């Protein structure tokens, strides 16, 4: 019996908390999930909106840079000939 006393010495409160969490978790988790689900969903939607905005910005910027390059190239080779 002394072996078990020494084995569990200092772990009593931690063990009790662990068992308590295991018993209460099935009741608490669905309630917490129902609260945080809309928040997480909103964050994901915001991230998707931001990603779309970045894609549009980079496409527009790439197109403008391509146009500038074409104009500069045309001016350069048009004057040197």
mmCIF file of the N, C-alpha and C atoms, coordinates in Angstrom:
data_MODEL
# 
_entry.id   MODEL 
# 
loop_
_atom_site.group_PDB 
_atom_site.id 
_atom_site.type_symbol 
_atom_site.label_atom_id 
_atom_site.label_alt_id 
_atom_site.label_comp_id 
_atom_site.label_asym_id 
_atom_site.label_entity_id 
_atom_site.label_seq_id 
_atom_site.pdbx_PDB_ins_code 
_atom_site.Cartn_x 
_atom_site.Cartn_y 
_atom_site.Cartn_z 
_atom_site.occupancy 
_atom_site.B_iso_or_equiv 
_atom_site.pdbx_formal_charge 
_atom_site.auth_seq_id 
_atom_site.auth_comp_id 
_atom_site.auth_asym_id 
_atom_site.auth_atom_id 
_atom_site.pdbx_PDB_model_num 
ATOM 1   N N  . UNK A 1 1  ? 0.821   -1.184 0.000   1.00 0.00 ? 1  UNK A N  1 
ATOM 2   C CA . UNK A 1 1  ? 0.000   0.000  0.000   1.00 0.00 ? 1  UNK A CA 1 
ATOM 3   C C  . UNK A 1 1  ? 0.865   1.248  0.000   1.00 0.00 ? 1  UNK A C  1 
ATOM 4   N N  . UNK A 1 2  ? 2.030   1.163  0.633   1.00 0.00 ? 2  UNK A N  1 
ATOM 5   C CA . UNK A 1 2  ? 2.935   2.309  0.688   1.00 0.00 ? 2  UNK A CA 1 
ATOM 6   C C  . UNK A 1 2  ? 3.409   2.672  -0.716  1.00 0.00 ? 2  UNK A C  1 
ATOM 7   N N  . UNK A 1 3  ? 3.536   1.643  -1.561  1.00 0.00 ? 3  UNK A N  1 
ATOM 8   C CA . UNK A 1 3  ? 3.945   1.892  -2.937  1.00 0.00 ? 3  UNK A CA 1 
ATOM 9   C C  . UNK A 1 3  ? 2.945   2.809  -3.640  1.00 0.00 ? 3  UNK A C  1 
ATOM 10  N N  . UNK A 1 4  ? 1.654   2.508  -3.492  1.00 0.00 ? 4  UNK A N  1 
ATOM 11  C CA . UNK A 1 4  ? 0.620   3.329  -4.119  1.00 0.00 ? 4  UNK A CA 1 
ATOM 12  C C  . UNK A 1 4  ? 0.536   4.724  -3.501  1.00 0.00 ? 4  UNK A C  1 
ATOM 13  N N  . UNK A 1 5  ? 0.763   4.821  -2.215  1.00 0.00 ? 5  UNK A N  1 
ATOM 14  C CA . UNK A 1 5  ? 0.768   6.137  -1.563  1.00 0.00 ? 5  UNK A CA 1 
ATOM 15  C C  . UNK A 1 5  ? 1.903   6.998  -2.104  1.00 0.00 ? 5  UNK A C  1 
ATOM 16  N N  . UNK A 1 6  ? 3.080   6.393  -2.249  1.00 0.00 ? 6  UNK A N  1 
ATOM 17  C CA . UNK A 1 6  ? 4.211   7.130  -2.792  1.00 0.00 ? 6  UNK A CA 1 
ATOM 18  C C  . UNK A 1 6  ? 4.010   7.452  -4.275  1.00 0.00 ? 6  UNK A C  1 
ATOM 19  N N  . UNK A 1 7  ? 3.373   6.540  -4.990  1.00 0.00 ? 7  UNK A N  1 
ATOM 20  C CA . UNK A 1 7  ? 3.141   6.733  -6.413  1.00 0.00 ? 7  UNK A CA 1 
ATOM 21  C C  . UNK A 1 7  ? 2.202   7.903  -6.676  1.00 0.00 ? 7  UNK A C  1 
ATOM 22  N N  . UNK A 1 8  ? 1.155   8.021  -5.877  1.00 0.00 ? 8  UNK A N  1 
ATOM 23  C CA . UNK A 1 8  ? 0.166   9.070  -6.074  1.00 0.00 ? 8  UNK A CA 1 
ATOM 24  C C  . UNK A 1 8  ? 0.454   10.333 -5.275  1.00 0.00 ? 8  UNK A C  1 
ATOM 25  N N  . UNK A 1 9  ? 1.532   10.334 -4.514  1.00 0.00 ? 9  UNK A N  1 
ATOM 26  C CA . UNK A 1 9  ? 1.860   11.478 -3.671  1.00 0.00 ? 9  UNK A CA 1 
ATOM 27  C C  . UNK A 1 9  ? 2.140   12.699 -4.556  1.00 0.00 ? 9  UNK A C  1 
ATOM 28  N N  . UNK A 1 10 ? 1.422   13.773 -4.311  1.00 0.00 ? 10 UNK A N  1 
ATOM 29  C CA . UNK A 1 10 ? 1.596   14.997 -5.080  1.00 0.00 ? 10 UNK A CA 1 
ATOM 30  C C  . UNK A 1 10 ? 0.744   15.064 -6.335  1.00 0.00 ? 10 UNK A C  1 
ATOM 31  N N  . UNK A 1 11 ? 0.142   13.960 -6.735  1.00 0.00 ? 11 UNK A N  1 
ATOM 32  C CA . UNK A 1 11 ? -0.681  13.940 -7.938  1.00 0.00 ? 11 UNK A CA 1 
ATOM 33  C C  . UNK A 1 11 ? -2.169  13.966 -7.625  1.00 0.00 ? 11 UNK A C  1 
ATOM 34  N N  . UNK A 1 12 ? -2.536  13.987 -6.349  1.00 0.00 ? 12 UNK A N  1 
ATOM 35  C CA . UNK A 1 12 ? -3.942  13.945 -5.952  1.00 0.00 ? 12 UNK A CA 1 
ATOM 36  C C  . UNK A 1 12 ? -4.772  15.064 -6.556  1.00 0.00 ? 12 UNK A C  1 
ATOM 37  N N  . UNK A 1 13 ? -4.391  16.318 -6.374  1.00 0.00 ? 13 UNK A N  1 
ATOM 38  C CA . UNK A 1 13 ? -5.181  17.409 -6.959  1.00 0.00 ? 13 UNK A CA 1 
ATOM 39  C C  . UNK A 1 13 ? -5.226  17.353 -8.487  1.00 0.00 ? 13 UNK A C  1 
ATOM 40  N N  . UNK A 1 14 ? -4.108  17.040 -9.104  1.00 0.00 ? 14 UNK A N  1 
ATOM 41  C CA . UNK A 1 14 ? -4.072  16.958 -10.568 1.00 0.00 ? 14 UNK A CA 1 
ATOM 42  C C  . UNK A 1 14 ? -4.965  15.838 -11.073 1.00 0.00 ? 14 UNK A C  1 
ATOM 43  N N  . UNK A 1 15 ? -4.939  14.726 -10.386 1.00 0.00 ? 15 UNK A N  1 
ATOM 44  C CA . UNK A 1 15 ? -5.765  13.591 -10.775 1.00 0.00 ? 15 UNK A CA 1 
ATOM 45  C C  . UNK A 1 15 ? -7.238  13.922 -10.618 1.00 0.00 ? 15 UNK A C  1 
ATOM 46  N N  . UNK A 1 16 ? -7.577  14.591 -9.522  1.00 0.00 ? 16 UNK A N  1 
ATOM 47  C CA . UNK A 1 16 ? -8.973  14.973 -9.299  1.00 0.00 ? 16 UNK A CA 1 
ATOM 48  C C  . UNK A 1 16 ? -9.452  15.961 -10.357 1.00 0.00 ? 16 UNK A C  1 
ATOM 49  N N  . UNK A 1 17 ? -8.621  16.913 -10.722 1.00 0.00 ? 17 UNK A N  1 
ATOM 50  C CA . UNK A 1 17 ? -8.988  17.879 -11.768 1.00 0.00 ? 17 UNK A CA 1 
ATOM 51  C C  . UNK A 1 17 ? -9.158  17.157 -13.099 1.00 0.00 ? 17 UNK A C  1 
ATOM 52  N N  . UNK A 1 18 ? -8.264  16.263 -13.404 1.00 0.00 ? 18 UNK A N  1 
ATOM 53  C CA . UNK A 1 18 ? -8.358  15.508 -14.660 1.00 0.00 ? 18 UNK A CA 1 
ATOM 54  C C  . UNK A 1 18 ? -9.631  14.691 -14.754 1.00 0.00 ? 18 UNK A C  1 
ATOM 55  N N  . UNK A 1 19 ? -9.986  14.027 -13.690 1.00 0.00 ? 19 UNK A N  1 
ATOM 56  C CA . UNK A 1 19 ? -11.227 13.242 -13.668 1.00 0.00 ? 19 UNK A CA 1 
ATOM 57  C C  . UNK A 1 19 ? -12.438 14.167 -13.780 1.00 0.00 ? 19 UNK A C  1 
ATOM 58  N N  . UNK A 1 20 ? -12.394 15.289 -13.081 1.00 0.00 ? 20 UNK A N  1 
ATOM 59  C CA . UNK A 1 20 ? -13.500 16.246 -13.153 1.00 0.00 ? 20 UNK A CA 1 
ATOM 60  C C  . UNK A 1 20 ? -13.687 16.796 -14.560 1.00 0.00 ? 20 UNK A C  1 
ATOM 61  N N  . UNK A 1 21 ? -12.599 17.126 -15.212 1.00 0.00 ? 21 UNK A N  1 
ATOM 62  C CA . UNK A 1 21 ? -12.678 17.627 -16.591 1.00 0.00 ? 21 UNK A CA 1 
ATOM 63  C C  . UNK A 1 21 ? -13.237 16.557 -17.517 1.00 0.00 ? 21 UNK A C  1 
ATOM 64  N N  . UNK A 1 22 ? -12.799 15.322 -17.331 1.00 0.00 ? 22 UNK A N  1 
ATOM 65  C CA . UNK A 1 22 ? -13.289 14.231 -18.170 1.00 0.00 ? 22 UNK A CA 1 
ATOM 66  C C  . UNK A 1 22 ? -14.782 14.009 -17.990 1.00 0.00 ? 22 UNK A C  1 
ATOM 67  N N  . UNK A 1 23 ? -15.288 14.225 -16.793 1.00 0.00 ? 23 UNK A N  1 
ATOM 68  C CA . UNK A 1 23 ? -16.714 14.033 -16.549 1.00 0.00 ? 23 UNK A CA 1 
ATOM 69  C C  . UNK A 1 23 ? -17.559 15.209 -17.056 1.00 0.00 ? 23 UNK A C  1 
ATOM 70  N N  . UNK A 1 24 ? -17.025 16.417 -16.980 1.00 0.00 ? 24 UNK A N  1 
ATOM 71  C CA . UNK A 1 24 ? -17.789 17.608 -17.344 1.00 0.00 ? 24 UNK A CA 1 
ATOM 72  C C  . UNK A 1 24 ? -17.662 17.935 -18.835 1.00 0.00 ? 24 UNK A C  1 
ATOM 73  N N  . UNK A 1 25 ? -16.608 17.493 -19.480 1.00 0.00 ? 25 UNK A N  1 
ATOM 74  C CA . UNK A 1 25 ? -16.349 17.838 -20.881 1.00 0.00 ? 25 UNK A CA 1 
ATOM 75  C C  . UNK A 1 25 ? -17.500 17.509 -21.827 1.00 0.00 ? 25 UNK A C  1 
ATOM 76  N N  . UNK A 1 26 ? -18.142 16.346 -21.728 1.00 0.00 ? 26 UNK A N  1 
ATOM 77  C CA . UNK A 1 26 ? -19.235 16.064 -22.664 1.00 0.00 ? 26 UNK A CA 1 
ATOM 78  C C  . UNK A 1 26 ? -20.407 17.049 -22.555 1.00 0.00 ? 26 UNK A C  1 
ATOM 79  N N  . UNK A 1 27 ? -20.553 17.690 -21.427 1.00 0.00 ? 27 UNK A N  1 
ATOM 80  C CA . UNK A 1 27 ? -21.635 18.661 -21.249 1.00 0.00 ? 27 UNK A CA 1 
ATOM 81  C C  . UNK A 1 27 ? -21.185 20.051 -21.706 1.00 0.00 ? 27 UNK A C  1 
ATOM 82  N N  . UNK A 1 28 ? -19.955 20.415 -21.395 1.00 0.00 ? 28 UNK A N  1 
ATOM 83  C CA . UNK A 1 28 ? -19.441 21.761 -21.664 1.00 0.00 ? 28 UNK A CA 1 
ATOM 84  C C  . UNK A 1 28 ? -19.065 21.950 -23.136 1.00 0.00 ? 28 UNK A C  1 
ATOM 85  N N  . UNK A 1 29 ? -18.428 20.968 -23.747 1.00 0.00 ? 29 UNK A N  1 
ATOM 86  C CA . UNK A 1 29 ? -17.919 21.139 -25.108 1.00 0.00 ? 29 UNK A CA 1 
ATOM 87  C C  . UNK A 1 29 ? -18.988 21.497 -26.131 1.00 0.00 ? 29 UNK A C  1 
ATOM 88  N N  . UNK A 1 30 ? -20.154 20.862 -26.156 1.00 0.00 ? 30 UNK A N  1 
ATOM 89  C CA . UNK A 1 30 ? -21.167 21.283 -27.132 1.00 0.00 ? 30 UNK A CA 1 
ATOM 90  C C  . UNK A 1 30 ? -21.620 22.734 -26.932 1.00 0.00 ? 30 UNK A C  1 
ATOM 91  N N  . UNK A 1 31 ? -21.729 23.167 -25.690 1.00 0.00 ? 31 UNK A N  1 
ATOM 92  C CA . UNK A 1 31 ? -22.126 24.550 -25.425 1.00 0.00 ? 31 UNK A CA 1 
ATOM 93  C C  . UNK A 1 31 ? -21.052 25.519 -25.897 1.00 0.00 ? 31 UNK A C  1 
ATOM 94  N N  . UNK A 1 32 ? -19.801 25.201 -25.617 1.00 0.00 ? 32 UNK A N  1 
ATOM 95  C CA . UNK A 1 32 ? -18.691 26.063 -26.053 1.00 0.00 ? 32 UNK A CA 1 
ATOM 96  C C  . UNK A 1 32 ? -18.599 26.065 -27.581 1.00 0.00 ? 32 UNK A C  1 
ATOM 97  N N  . UNK A 1 33 ? -18.790 24.906 -28.194 1.00 0.00 ? 33 UNK A N  1 
ATOM 98  C CA . UNK A 1 33 ? -18.723 24.816 -29.652 1.00 0.00 ? 33 UNK A CA 1 
ATOM 99  C C  . UNK A 1 33 ? -19.813 25.649 -30.294 1.00 0.00 ? 33 UNK A C  1 
ATOM 100 N N  . UNK A 1 34 ? -21.004 25.659 -29.717 1.00 0.00 ? 34 UNK A N  1 
ATOM 101 C CA . UNK A 1 34 ? -22.092 26.441 -30.305 1.00 0.00 ? 34 UNK A CA 1 
ATOM 102 C C  . UNK A 1 34 ? -21.832 27.937 -30.189 1.00 0.00 ? 34 UNK A C  1 
ATOM 103 N N  . UNK A 1 35 ? -21.036 28.347 -29.212 1.00 0.00 ? 35 UNK A N  1 
ATOM 104 C CA . UNK A 1 35 ? -20.694 29.762 -29.064 1.00 0.00 ? 35 UNK A CA 1 
ATOM 105 C C  . UNK A 1 35 ? -19.563 30.143 -30.023 1.00 0.00 ? 35 UNK A C  1 
ATOM 106 N N  . UNK A 1 36 ? -18.530 29.323 -30.111 1.00 0.00 ? 36 UNK A N  1 
ATOM 107 C CA . UNK A 1 36 ? -17.357 29.670 -30.904 1.00 0.00 ? 36 UNK A CA 1 
ATOM 108 C C  . UNK A 1 36 ? -17.501 29.364 -32.389 1.00 0.00 ? 36 UNK A C  1 
ATOM 109 N N  . UNK A 1 37 ? -18.409 28.500 -32.773 1.00 0.00 ? 37 UNK A N  1 
ATOM 110 C CA . UNK A 1 37 ? -18.567 28.153 -34.189 1.00 0.00 ? 37 UNK A CA 1 
ATOM 111 C C  . UNK A 1 37 ? -18.847 29.375 -35.052 1.00 0.00 ? 37 UNK A C  1 
ATOM 112 N N  . UNK A 1 38 ? -19.808 30.241 -34.689 1.00 0.00 ? 38 UNK A N  1 
ATOM 113 C CA . UNK A 1 38 ? -20.028 31.431 -35.523 1.00 0.00 ? 38 UNK A CA 1 
ATOM 114 C C  . UNK A 1 38 ? -18.814 32.360 -35.567 1.00 0.00 ? 38 UNK A C  1 
ATOM 115 N N  . UNK A 1 39 ? -18.078 32.453 -34.469 1.00 0.00 ? 39 UNK A N  1 
ATOM 116 C CA . UNK A 1 39 ? -16.884 33.296 -34.463 1.00 0.00 ? 39 UNK A CA 1 
ATOM 117 C C  . UNK A 1 39 ? -15.816 32.749 -35.410 1.00 0.00 ? 39 UNK A C  1 
ATOM 118 N N  . UNK A 1 40 ? -15.595 31.467 -35.347 1.00 0.00 ? 40 UNK A N  1 
ATOM 119 C CA . UNK A 1 40 ? -14.594 30.851 -36.215 1.00 0.00 ? 40 UNK A CA 1 
ATOM 120 C C  . UNK A 1 40 ? -15.043 30.930 -37.670 1.00 0.00 ? 40 UNK A C  1 
ATOM 121 N N  . UNK A 1 41 ? -16.325 30.705 -37.912 1.00 0.00 ? 41 UNK A N  1 
ATOM 122 C CA . UNK A 1 41 ? -16.851 30.781 -39.271 1.00 0.00 ? 41 UNK A CA 1 
ATOM 123 C C  . UNK A 1 41 ? -16.672 32.193 -39.836 1.00 0.00 ? 41 UNK A C  1 
ATOM 124 N N  . UNK A 1 42 ? -16.936 33.204 -39.024 1.00 0.00 ? 42 UNK A N  1 
ATOM 125 C CA . UNK A 1 42 ? -16.740 34.588 -39.451 1.00 0.00 ? 42 UNK A CA 1 
ATOM 126 C C  . UNK A 1 42 ? -15.279 34.883 -39.751 1.00 0.00 ? 42 UNK A C  1 
ATOM 127 N N  . UNK A 1 43 ? -14.381 34.346 -38.940 1.00 0.00 ? 43 UNK A N  1 
ATOM 128 C CA . UNK A 1 43 ? -12.950 34.549 -39.175 1.00 0.00 ? 43 UNK A CA 1 
ATOM 129 C C  . UNK A 1 43 ? -12.513 33.890 -40.483 1.00 0.00 ? 43 UNK A C  1 
ATOM 130 N N  . UNK A 1 44 ? -13.039 32.711 -40.758 1.00 0.00 ? 44 UNK A N  1 
ATOM 131 C CA . UNK A 1 44 ? -12.700 32.017 -42.002 1.00 0.00 ? 44 UNK A CA 1 
ATOM 132 C C  . UNK A 1 44 ? -13.236 32.810 -43.200 1.00 0.00 ? 44 UNK A C  1 
ATOM 133 N N  . UNK A 1 45 ? -14.467 33.302 -43.084 1.00 0.00 ? 45 UNK A N  1 
ATOM 134 C CA . UNK A 1 45 ? -15.033 34.109 -44.175 1.00 0.00 ? 45 UNK A CA 1 
ATOM 135 C C  . UNK A 1 45 ? -14.209 35.373 -44.396 1.00 0.00 ? 45 UNK A C  1 
ATOM 136 N N  . UNK A 1 46 ? -13.781 36.003 -43.314 1.00 0.00 ? 46 UNK A N  1 
ATOM 137 C CA . UNK A 1 46 ? -12.929 37.184 -43.431 1.00 0.00 ? 46 UNK A CA 1 
ATOM 138 C C  . UNK A 1 46 ? -11.608 36.863 -44.107 1.00 0.00 ? 46 UNK A C  1 
ATOM 139 N N  . UNK A 1 47 ? -11.034 35.733 -43.771 1.00 0.00 ? 47 UNK A N  1 
ATOM 140 C CA . UNK A 1 47 ? -9.789  35.302 -44.406 1.00 0.00 ? 47 UNK A CA 1 
ATOM 141 C C  . UNK A 1 47 ? -9.959  35.045 -45.893 1.00 0.00 ? 47 UNK A C  1 
ATOM 142 N N  . UNK A 1 48 ? -11.088 34.435 -46.258 1.00 0.00 ? 48 UNK A N  1 
ATOM 143 C CA . UNK A 1 48 ? -11.355 34.194 -47.681 1.00 0.00 ? 48 UNK A CA 1 
ATOM 144 C C  . UNK A 1 48 ? -11.549 35.505 -48.437 1.00 0.00 ? 48 UNK A C  1 
ATOM 145 N N  . UNK A 1 49 ? -12.245 36.456 -47.814 1.00 0.00 ? 49 UNK A N  1 
ATOM 146 C CA . UNK A 1 49 ? -12.437 37.767 -48.436 1.00 0.00 ? 49 UNK A CA 1 
ATOM 147 C C  . UNK A 1 49 ? -11.094 38.469 -48.624 1.00 0.00 ? 49 UNK A C  1 
ATOM 148 N N  . UNK A 1 50 ? -10.253 38.409 -47.619 1.00 0.00 ? 50 UNK A N  1 
ATOM 149 C CA . UNK A 1 50 ? -8.932  39.018 -47.710 1.00 0.00 ? 50 UNK A CA 1 
ATOM 150 C C  . UNK A 1 50 ? -8.102  38.352 -48.807 1.00 0.00 ? 50 UNK A C  1 
ATOM 151 N N  . UNK A 1 51 ? -8.153  37.040 -48.893 1.00 0.00 ? 51 UNK A N  1 
ATOM 152 C CA . UNK A 1 51 ? -7.406  36.320 -49.925 1.00 0.00 ? 51 UNK A CA 1 
ATOM 153 C C  . UNK A 1 51 ? -7.883  36.717 -51.319 1.00 0.00 ? 51 UNK A C  1 
ATOM 154 N N  . UNK A 1 52 ? -9.195  36.839 -51.497 1.00 0.00 ? 52 UNK A N  1 
ATOM 155 C CA . UNK A 1 52 ? -9.725  37.265 -52.795 1.00 0.00 ? 52 UNK A CA 1 
ATOM 156 C C  . UNK A 1 52 ? -9.273  38.680 -53.136 1.00 0.00 ? 52 UNK A C  1 
ATOM 157 N N  . UNK A 1 53 ? -9.280  39.563 -52.155 1.00 0.00 ? 53 UNK A N  1 
ATOM 158 C CA . UNK A 1 53 ? -8.837  40.943 -52.379 1.00 0.00 ? 53 UNK A CA 1 
ATOM 159 C C  . UNK A 1 53 ? -7.364  40.981 -52.781 1.00 0.00 ? 53 UNK A C  1 
ATOM 160 N N  . UNK A 1 54 ? -6.554  40.172 -52.132 1.00 0.00 ? 54 UNK A N  1 
ATOM 161 C CA . UNK A 1 54 ? -5.128  40.131 -52.458 1.00 0.00 ? 54 UNK A CA 1 
ATOM 162 C C  . UNK A 1 54 ? -4.925  39.587 -53.872 1.00 0.00 ? 54 UNK A C  1 
ATOM 163 N N  . UNK A 1 55 ? -5.683  38.566 -54.248 1.00 0.00 ? 55 UNK A N  1 
ATOM 164 C CA . UNK A 1 55 ? -5.572  38.012 -55.608 1.00 0.00 ? 55 UNK A CA 1 
ATOM 165 C C  . UNK A 1 55 ? -5.940  39.058 -56.646 1.00 0.00 ? 55 UNK A C  1 
ATOM 166 N N  . UNK A 1 56 ? -7.028  39.793 -56.421 1.00 0.00 ? 56 UNK A N  1 
ATOM 167 C CA . UNK A 1 56 ? -7.439  40.837 -57.355 1.00 0.00 ? 56 UNK A CA 1 
ATOM 168 C C  . UNK A 1 56 ? -6.377  41.930 -57.446 1.00 0.00 ? 56 UNK A C  1 
ATOM 169 N N  . UNK A 1 57 ? -5.828  42.343 -56.300 1.00 0.00 ? 57 UNK A N  1 
ATOM 170 C CA . UNK A 1 57 ? -4.813  43.383 -56.280 1.00 0.00 ? 57 UNK A CA 1 
ATOM 171 C C  . UNK A 1 57 ? -3.567  42.955 -57.050 1.00 0.00 ? 57 UNK A C  1 
ATOM 172 N N  . UNK A 1 58 ? -3.109  41.729 -56.809 1.00 0.00 ? 58 UNK A N  1 
ATOM 173 C CA . UNK A 1 58 ? -1.901  41.267 -57.494 1.00 0.00 ? 58 UNK A CA 1 
ATOM 174 C C  . UNK A 1 58 ? -2.136  41.103 -58.988 1.00 0.00 ? 58 UNK A C  1 
ATOM 175 N N  . UNK A 1 59 ? -3.331  40.646 -59.380 1.00 0.00 ? 59 UNK A N  1 
ATOM 176 C CA . UNK A 1 59 ? -3.634  40.524 -60.805 1.00 0.00 ? 59 UNK A CA 1 
ATOM 177 C C  . UNK A 1 59 ? -3.656  41.899 -61.464 1.00 0.00 ? 59 UNK A C  1 
ATOM 178 N N  . UNK A 1 60 ? -4.284  42.855 -60.816 1.00 0.00 ? 60 UNK A N  1 
ATOM 179 C CA . UNK A 1 60 ? -4.352  44.213 -61.355 1.00 0.00 ? 60 UNK A CA 1 
ATOM 180 C C  . UNK A 1 60 ? -2.961  44.838 -61.442 1.00 0.00 ? 60 UNK A C  1 
ATOM 181 N N  . UNK A 1 61 ? -2.175  44.669 -60.411 1.00 0.00 ? 61 UNK A N  1 
ATOM 182 C CA . UNK A 1 61 ? -0.820  45.225 -60.402 1.00 0.00 ? 61 UNK A CA 1 
ATOM 183 C C  . UNK A 1 61 ? 0.035   44.567 -61.477 1.00 0.00 ? 61 UNK A C  1 
ATOM 184 N N  . UNK A 1 62 ? -0.089  43.269 -61.635 1.00 0.00 ? 62 UNK A N  1 
ATOM 185 C CA . UNK A 1 62 ? 0.666   42.568 -62.680 1.00 0.00 ? 62 UNK A CA 1 
ATOM 186 C C  . UNK A 1 62 ? 0.285   43.045 -64.063 1.00 0.00 ? 62 UNK A C  1 
ATOM 187 N N  . UNK A 1 63 ? -0.993  43.290 -64.279 1.00 0.00 ? 63 UNK A N  1 
ATOM 188 C CA . UNK A 1 63 ? -1.459  43.783 -65.575 1.00 0.00 ? 63 UNK A CA 1 
ATOM 189 C C  . UNK A 1 63 ? -0.920  45.184 -65.844 1.00 0.00 ? 63 UNK A C  1 
ATOM 190 N N  . UNK A 1 64 ? -0.942  46.041 -64.825 1.00 0.00 ? 64 UNK A N  1 
ATOM 191 C CA . UNK A 1 64 ? -0.414  47.397 -64.984 1.00 0.00 ? 64 UNK A CA 1 
ATOM 192 C C  . UNK A 1 64 ? 1.085   47.372 -65.275 1.00 0.00 ? 64 UNK A C  1 
ATOM 193 N N  . UNK A 1 65 ? 1.823   46.529 -64.581 1.00 0.00 ? 65 UNK A N  1 
ATOM 194 C CA . UNK A 1 65 ? 3.264   46.432 -64.819 1.00 0.00 ? 65 UNK A CA 1 
ATOM 195 C C  . UNK A 1 65 ? 3.548   45.908 -66.224 1.00 0.00 ? 65 UNK A C  1 
ATOM 196 N N  . UNK A 1 66 ? 2.752   44.976 -66.679 1.00 0.00 ? 66 UNK A N  1 
ATOM 197 C CA . UNK A 1 66 ? 2.916   44.449 -68.028 1.00 0.00 ? 66 UNK A CA 1 
ATOM 198 C C  . UNK A 1 66 ? 2.659   45.540 -69.063 1.00 0.00 ? 66 UNK A C  1 
ATOM 199 N N  . UNK A 1 67 ? 1.623   46.335 -68.832 1.00 0.00 ? 67 UNK A N  1 
ATOM 200 C CA . UNK A 1 67 ? 1.326   47.442 -69.738 1.00 0.00 ? 67 UNK A CA 1 
ATOM 201 C C  . UNK A 1 67 ? 2.465   48.467 -69.752 1.00 0.00 ? 67 UNK A C  1 
ATOM 202 N N  . UNK A 1 68 ? 2.981   48.819 -68.585 1.00 0.00 ? 68 UNK A N  1 
ATOM 203 C CA . UNK A 1 68 ? 4.094   49.763 -68.509 1.00 0.00 ? 68 UNK A CA 1 
ATOM 204 C C  . UNK A 1 68 ? 5.325   49.231 -69.232 1.00 0.00 ? 68 UNK A C  1 
ATOM 205 N N  . UNK A 1 69 ? 5.602   47.961 -69.059 1.00 0.00 ? 69 UNK A N  1 
ATOM 206 C CA . UNK A 1 69 ? 6.744   47.344 -69.732 1.00 0.00 ? 69 UNK A CA 1 
ATOM 207 C C  . UNK A 1 69 ? 6.559   47.410 -71.245 1.00 0.00 ? 69 UNK A C  1 
ATOM 208 N N  . UNK A 1 70 ? 5.361   47.069 -71.712 1.00 0.00 ? 70 UNK A N  1 
ATOM 209 C CA . UNK A 1 70 ? 5.099   47.098 -73.152 1.00 0.00 ? 70 UNK A CA 1 
ATOM 210 C C  . UNK A 1 70 ? 5.232   48.522 -73.705 1.00 0.00 ? 70 UNK A C  1 
ATOM 211 N N  . UNK A 1 71 ? 4.725   49.520 -72.978 1.00 0.00 ? 71 UNK A N  1 
ATOM 212 C CA . UNK A 1 71 ? 4.843   50.910 -73.424 1.00 0.00 ? 71 UNK A CA 1 
ATOM 213 C C  . UNK A 1 71 ? 6.302   51.356 -73.468 1.00 0.00 ? 71 UNK A C  1 
ATOM 214 N N  . UNK A 1 72 ? 7.039   51.053 -72.410 1.00 0.00 ? 72 UNK A N  1 
ATOM 215 C CA . UNK A 1 72 ? 8.446   51.443 -72.365 1.00 0.00 ? 72 UNK A CA 1 
ATOM 216 C C  . UNK A 1 72 ? 9.240   50.749 -73.464 1.00 0.00 ? 72 UNK A C  1 
ATOM 217 N N  . UNK A 1 73 ? 8.964   49.497 -73.703 1.00 0.00 ? 73 UNK A N  1 
ATOM 218 C CA . UNK A 1 73 ? 9.656   48.741 -74.747 1.00 0.00 ? 73 UNK A CA 1 
ATOM 219 C C  . UNK A 1 73 ? 9.358   49.325 -76.117 1.00 0.00 ? 73 UNK A C  1 
ATOM 220 N N  . UNK A 1 74 ? 8.079   49.665 -76.335 1.00 0.00 ? 74 UNK A N  1 
ATOM 221 C CA . UNK A 1 74 ? 7.691   50.244 -77.621 1.00 0.00 ? 74 UNK A CA 1 
ATOM 222 C C  . UNK A 1 74 ? 8.365   51.606 -77.830 1.00 0.00 ? 74 UNK A C  1 
ATOM 223 N N  . UNK A 1 75 ? 8.412   52.416 -76.795 1.00 0.00 ? 75 UNK A N  1 
ATOM 224 C CA . UNK A 1 75 ? 9.065   53.727 -76.903 1.00 0.00 ? 75 UNK A CA 1 
ATOM 225 C C  . UNK A 1 75 ? 10.569  53.573 -77.132 1.00 0.00 ? 75 UNK A C  1 
ATOM 226 N N  . UNK A 1 76 ? 11.165  52.648 -76.407 1.00 0.00 ? 76 UNK A N  1 
ATOM 227 C CA . UNK A 1 76 ? 12.603  52.464 -76.518 1.00 0.00 ? 76 UNK A CA 1 
ATOM 228 C C  . UNK A 1 76 ? 12.989  51.989 -77.925 1.00 0.00 ? 76 UNK A C  1 
ATOM 229 N N  . UNK A 1 77 ? 12.361  50.962 -78.406 1.00 0.00 ? 77 UNK A N  1 
ATOM 230 C CA . UNK A 1 77 ? 12.723  50.416 -79.708 1.00 0.00 ? 77 UNK A CA 1 
ATOM 231 C C  . UNK A 1 77 ? 12.182  51.266 -80.852 1.00 0.00 ? 77 UNK A C  1 
ATOM 232 N N  . UNK A 1 78 ? 11.139  52.044 -80.579 1.00 0.00 ? 78 UNK A N  1 
ATOM 233 C CA . UNK A 1 78 ? 10.615  52.940 -81.618 1.00 0.00 ? 78 UNK A CA 1 
ATOM 234 C C  . UNK A 1 78 ? 11.561  54.105 -81.874 1.00 0.00 ? 78 UNK A C  1 
ATOM 235 N N  . UNK A 1 79 ? 12.260  54.583 -80.853 1.00 0.00 ? 79 UNK A N  1 
ATOM 236 C CA . UNK A 1 79 ? 13.150  55.732 -81.003 1.00 0.00 ? 79 UNK A CA 1 
ATOM 237 C C  . UNK A 1 79 ? 14.533  55.330 -81.501 1.00 0.00 ? 79 UNK A C  1 
ATOM 238 N N  . UNK A 1 80 ? 14.975  54.111 -81.193 1.00 0.00 ? 80 UNK A N  1 
ATOM 239 C CA . UNK A 1 80 ? 16.325  53.719 -81.552 1.00 0.00 ? 80 UNK A CA 1 
ATOM 240 C C  . UNK A 1 80 ? 16.436  53.275 -83.009 1.00 0.00 ? 80 UNK A C  1 
ATOM 241 N N  . UNK A 1 81 ? 15.349  53.003 -83.651 1.00 0.00 ? 81 UNK A N  1 
ATOM 242 C CA . UNK A 1 81 ? 15.406  52.517 -85.048 1.00 0.00 ? 81 UNK A CA 1 
ATOM 243 C C  . UNK A 1 81 ? 15.460  53.641 -86.018 1.00 0.00 ? 81 UNK A C  1 
# 
